[in-house]
Amino acid sequence: MFMDDTNFRKVYIKYFQTIFGFVLRMVGHQRDAENLTQETFIKIRNREIKSNPLAYLKEVARKVIYKYWREKNKDKLTSVKGHFVHDYAIADLIYNPIDPSTLPTEKKREEIQDFLRELVQVLPEKEKTIIELHYLTEPPLKYKEIHEILDITPPTCKKRHDRAIAKLRKEIERYLDR
């Protein structure tokens, strides 16, 4: 169905509340959800929808939400002085909770964060996306939210996360051993 004015109005009226609720669950802020929902509907205007309009709208909304999270948190990727990830994320990657001597100095911590920032950028896109959504959003998104945004199964989401963390941990260990 082509989204001319008549069809667009019908689809908008029928699916607005559903898409708004979906977006609101993902972003948690009403004003942002309203804006992102509007952006979702704007993107389908004057387009051909060949399948289920609701499924198509959810796919467009996922992409809009992902773009929103990336833009909202891009300063965390580019800020040298800002923290790259939450403290517990760094701890998960490099600290040995049994041995306090593994705790780095503040200077070393900043170096590690800079190195980690670079490492995340070279991860495969699917893994990088999960790391960014889980560790770089405020508040961090839960896996349930991430798998819904990315339209993947929870086990796939966890597997990609674990694979990315293993790669990052391995590179951090190499970095610390030099």
C-alpha positions as CSV (number, residue, x, y, z in Angstrom):
1,M,0.0,0.0,0.0
2,F,1.3,3.4,-0.9
3,M,1.3,5.9,1.9
4,D,-0.6,8.7,0.2
5,D,-2.6,11.2,2.4
6,T,-5.6,8.9,2.8
7,N,-3.7,5.7,3.6
8,F,-1.3,7.6,5.8
9,R,-4.1,9.0,7.9
10,K,-5.7,5.6,8.3
11,V,-2.4,4.0,9.4
12,Y,-1.6,6.9,11.7
13,I,-4.9,6.7,13.5
14,K,-4.8,2.9,13.7
15,Y,-1.2,2.5,14.9
16,F,-0.2,5.7,16.6
17,Q,-0.9,4.6,20.2
18,T,0.8,1.2,19.6
19,I,4.0,2.8,18.2
20,F,4.0,5.5,20.8
21,G,3.8,2.9,23.6
22,F,6.6,0.9,22.0
23,V,8.8,3.9,21.7
24,L,8.0,5.2,25.2
25,R,9.0,1.8,26.7
26,M,12.3,2.0,24.9
27,V,13.3,5.7,25.7
28,G,11.4,6.2,29.0
29,H,10.7,9.9,28.4
30,Q,7.3,11.1,27.1
31,R,8.5,14.1,25.2
32,D,11.3,12.2,23.5
33,A,8.8,9.3,22.7
34,E,6.4,11.8,21.2
35,N,9.1,13.2,18.9
36,L,10.5,9.8,17.9
37,T,7.0,8.5,17.2
38,Q,6.4,11.5,14.9
39,E,9.7,11.0,13.2
40,T,8.7,7.3,12.7
41,F,5.5,8.3,10.9
42,I,7.2,11.0,8.9
43,K,9.6,8.4,7.6
44,I,6.8,6.2,6.2
45,R,5.0,9.1,4.4
46,N,4.9,8.7,0.6
47,R,6.5,5.2,0.8
48,E,5.3,1.9,-0.4
49,I,4.6,-0.6,2.4
50,K,4.5,-4.1,1.0
51,S,3.8,-6.0,4.1
52,N,2.1,-5.6,7.5
53,P,2.1,-1.9,8.3
54,L,2.5,-2.5,12.1
55,A,5.6,-4.6,11.5
56,Y,7.0,-2.0,9.1
57,L,6.3,0.8,11.6
58,K,8.0,-1.1,14.4
59,E,11.1,-1.7,12.2
60,V,11.3,2.0,11.3
61,A,10.7,2.9,15.0
62,R,13.6,0.6,16.1
63,K,15.9,2.4,13.7
64,V,14.8,5.8,14.9
65,I,15.3,4.8,18.5
66,Y,18.8,3.4,17.8
67,K,19.7,6.7,16.0
68,Y,18.4,8.6,19.0
69,W,20.5,6.6,21.5
70,R,23.6,7.0,19.3
71,E,23.2,10.8,19.0
72,K,22.2,11.3,22.6
73,N,25.3,9.4,23.8
74,K,27.9,10.3,21.1
75,D,29.7,12.6,23.5
76,K,30.6,9.6,25.6
77,L,32.4,8.2,22.6
78,T,34.3,11.4,21.7
79,S,34.9,13.0,25.1
80,V,38.4,12.4,26.2
81,K,37.9,13.7,29.7
82,G,34.4,12.1,30.2
83,H,34.0,8.5,31.4
84,F,33.6,6.1,28.5
85,V,31.6,3.5,30.4
86,H,30.1,3.1,33.8
87,D,32.5,2.1,36.5
88,Y,31.1,-1.4,36.8
89,A,31.7,-2.0,33.1
90,I,35.4,-1.1,33.5
91,A,35.5,-3.3,36.6
92,D,33.9,-6.2,34.6
93,L,36.6,-5.9,32.0
94,I,39.8,-5.4,34.0
95,Y,39.5,-5.7,37.8
96,N,40.1,-8.8,39.7
97,P,37.8,-8.4,42.7
98,I,39.9,-10.7,44.8
99,D,43.1,-8.8,44.2
100,P,42.9,-5.1,45.0
101,S,46.3,-4.5,43.4
102,T,44.6,-4.8,40.0
103,L,42.9,-1.4,40.5
104,P,44.6,1.1,38.3
105,T,45.7,4.6,39.2
106,E,43.5,7.5,37.9
107,K,46.0,8.2,35.1
108,K,46.1,4.6,34.0
109,R,42.3,4.4,34.2
110,E,42.0,7.3,31.8
111,E,44.5,5.6,29.4
112,I,42.5,2.4,29.6
113,Q,39.2,4.3,28.9
114,D,40.8,5.9,25.9
115,F,42.0,2.5,24.6
116,L,38.7,0.9,25.3
117,R,36.9,3.7,23.4
118,E,39.1,2.9,20.4
119,L,38.5,-0.8,20.7
120,V,34.7,-0.5,20.8
121,Q,34.8,1.5,17.5
122,V,36.5,-1.4,15.7
123,L,34.1,-4.1,17.0
124,P,31.8,-5.6,14.4
125,E,28.7,-3.4,14.0
126,K,26.3,-5.9,15.6
127,E,28.5,-6.3,18.7
128,K,29.3,-2.6,18.9
129,T,25.6,-1.7,18.8
130,I,24.8,-3.9,21.9
131,I,27.8,-2.5,23.8
132,E,26.8,1.1,23.0
133,L,23.1,0.5,24.0
134,H,24.0,-1.3,27.2
135,Y,26.9,0.7,28.5
136,L,26.6,4.2,26.8
137,T,23.0,5.1,27.5
138,E,21.8,6.9,30.5
139,P,20.3,4.9,32.2
140,P,21.9,1.8,30.6
141,L,19.4,-0.2,28.6
142,K,18.6,-3.7,29.8
143,Y,19.1,-6.7,27.5
144,K,15.3,-7.0,27.2
145,E,15.1,-3.5,25.8
146,I,18.1,-4.0,23.5
147,H,16.8,-7.2,22.0
148,E,13.4,-5.5,21.3
149,I,15.1,-2.5,19.7
150,L,17.3,-4.6,17.5
151,D,14.6,-7.2,16.9
152,I,16.8,-10.1,17.8
153,T,16.2,-12.9,20.3
154,P,17.4,-12.6,23.9
155,P,19.9,-15.4,23.5
156,T,21.3,-13.7,20.4
157,C,21.6,-10.4,22.2
158,K,23.4,-12.1,25.1
159,K,25.7,-14.0,22.8
160,R,26.7,-10.9,20.9
161,H,27.3,-9.0,24.2
162,D,29.4,-11.8,25.6
163,R,31.4,-12.1,22.4
164,A,32.1,-8.4,22.4
165,I,33.1,-8.3,26.1
166,A,35.4,-11.3,25.6
167,K,37.2,-9.5,22.7
168,L,37.4,-6.3,24.7
169,R,38.7,-8.1,27.8
170,K,41.4,-9.9,25.8
171,E,42.6,-6.7,24.2
172,I,42.6,-4.9,27.6
173,E,44.6,-7.7,29.1
174,R,47.2,-7.5,26.3
175,Y,47.3,-3.7,26.8
176,L,47.9,-4.1,30.5
177,D,50.6,-6.7,30.0
178,R,52.8,-4.4,27.9
